[in-house]
């Protein structure tokens, strides 16, 4: 059997894996999503685009009886997730290598009642992913995701402005989910019902503004 060869998206995240755990804003962002989602009301939770497992571990720490499954396309991100999870002695998480766009092809659980996705949905075909996620949920299950507002983070917006000055146009990856209206449009297009939308500010630390993340 030939060794797994990562595609360009997986390789990009593989390259970030070792430094990703230094990202304070990703950690805070994931933990805030878990708080808003009120995960203790659920028994089986999928963390789509889990990365290094920040949201998955936040869920597992809240209640050891919750079964958590983290899915990510990056094997190196998952390696880091497993390492940090073992260091925290959390035993109610398993991590699976796979494409989070199609959870129905990846997970084996048939009692999923919550799917969370922290800062990951912008890397996926949004409506396709949301529609697939809804297909694996129990009746009454929920999806909770977070995304950056249009024009954020500021450093990326500055970079796009500078490249535009040189006639190089780069799309804002936050824009498709960058407003409450855009979120509503994608959610409704996927046949889902909106429960609530939160707008909050993310605060960066000096570590986030450095070379990590």
N, C-alpha and C positions, 0 to 999 in steps of 0.2 A: 504494500500500500504506500503510495507516494505521500510525502509530508505535505501538510496544509500550507498553501501559498496565499498569504493575505492579499486582498484586493486593495485598491488605492485608499478607500475610506477606512478600512480596518488598519492599514499601515499608518495612516495619519494619526489615528488614535493610539496605536501601539507606540508611536514615537513620543506621545505625550504622557504615557502611563506612569513613568517613574517620577515625574514632577507634579502630577495631577493632585496628589494628596496635599501639596503645599497650598492649594487654592482655597483660601478661607471663604471666599464668597460662594464657591460651589458648595462647600460644606453647610454654610448658613442657609443658603438657598434651598438645598435638599431638606434640611431639618425643618424649615418653615413650611414647605409643602406638606410634609408628613403631619405637622401640627394642624394645618388647615383641614387636611383630609380626614381627620379624626379616625385614624387607622385602628384604634382599639375596638371599634365596632365590627371589625371583620376578622375572618379566620384564615383566609388564604389570599395573599397579596402578591401581585406581580410587579416588580420594579423594572419597567422597560427602559432600555438604554441606561443600565445601572452604572456603567463606568467602573469606578473603583468601589462601588457599593455604598456610597454615602447614605442615600435614602434607605436602602435595604437594611443597613445596620441601625439607622435611627428607628425604623419600625421594629426590628427584632429586639432592641433594648427596651422598648416600651412594654412589650408583652411577650414572654417566651413561649406562649401557646400559639401565637400567630405563625403560620407557615409562610415564609417569604422566599420567592424565587426571583433572582436577578438575571436579566437577559442582556447580553451585549454582543456586538459584532467583533469587538477587539479582545483577542485572547490575552494580550499583555495587561489590559485593564482588568480583566477577570483574575489574572494571576495576582495582581496587586490586591484586588478585592478579597480573594481567598486568604491571602497573607494577613491582611489587617483584621479580617473577621476572626481568624484563628487567634490572633493576639488578644482580641477582646473576649475570647471564649464564648462566642455566640454559636449556638448549635442548631438554631431554627431557620437557617438560611442555606439555600443551595444556589449555585451559580451555573448558568447554562450559556454556552457559546452559540449564538445564532442571530438572525436578523429580526430585530424587534418590530419591523413592519408587519411580519406575519407570525404572530404569537401562536396561532392555531397550528402551525407547522413545527413549533419548537417545544411547547410545554406539554406535559402529560396530565396535569391536574385538571379535573373536571368540576371543581367546586370553587372557581375563582370568583371572589366577590368584590375585589378592588384592584385596579391597575393604576399605578402612579408612574409618572415620567417627569423627572426633574431636568429641565434645560436640554432635553434630547429630541423633542418632537420636531424642531426646526431642521434636523438633519434627515428627516424621513418624508416620504410623500404623505402629507398630513391627512387628507380625507381617507386615503386607502388604509393608513395605519389605524385611524380611529374606527373605521368600519370593521376592520379585522378584530380589533380589541373588543369591540362590543359583541362580536360573535362568540367569544370565549367566556363572557361573563355569565354568571347566574342571573336569573330574573331578579331585578332589583339591585344588581351590582352597579358600581360606579367607576368612573375614570377621573383621575385628578392629574393635571399637568401644569407645568409652569413654563413661561417663555419670556424673553426680553422684550421690552417695548421697542417700537421702531426707533432707529437712531442710536441704539445702545448695543454694547458698551461704548462709552464716549471715545475711547482710543481707536476702536474700529471705525467709527464714524469719521474721525479725523483722518484716518488713513484713506478712506474712500474719497474724501474731499480732495486730498492731495493728489491721488491718482487721477481724479476727474480733471484737475488742472492740467494734467498731461494727456488728456483725451483718452484715458483708460477708465472705463465705466465698470464698477463692481456693484452688483446688486446687494442690498442689505438683507442678510439671511434672517434677520429678526422681523422683517416687514410682514410676511404672510400671517403671523400670529401676533403682530406688534401693537394691536389695539383691541379693546373689548369687542368692537364690531367685527373685526376680522376673526376673532376667536368664535364669536357666535355663528358667523357664516360657516366656518369649517365644522363646528359641532353639529349644527342643524343639517348641513349637507350630508353628514355621516349618519343621519337618522337618529341622533341622540337628543336628549332633553337637557337643557341647561338648568343646573341647580343654583349655582352662584359663581360670580367672577370677582376676584380680588385684585386690586391694584395697590402695589406697595413698592417702596424704594429699596434697592439693594445698595449696601454700603461697602465699598472696596477698602481694603487695608493696604498698607505699604507692601506687604508680601504679594498681594494680587497685582499691584502695579509694577512689580519687578519682573524677573525673568521666568517665573513659574506660572503654571496654569494652562 
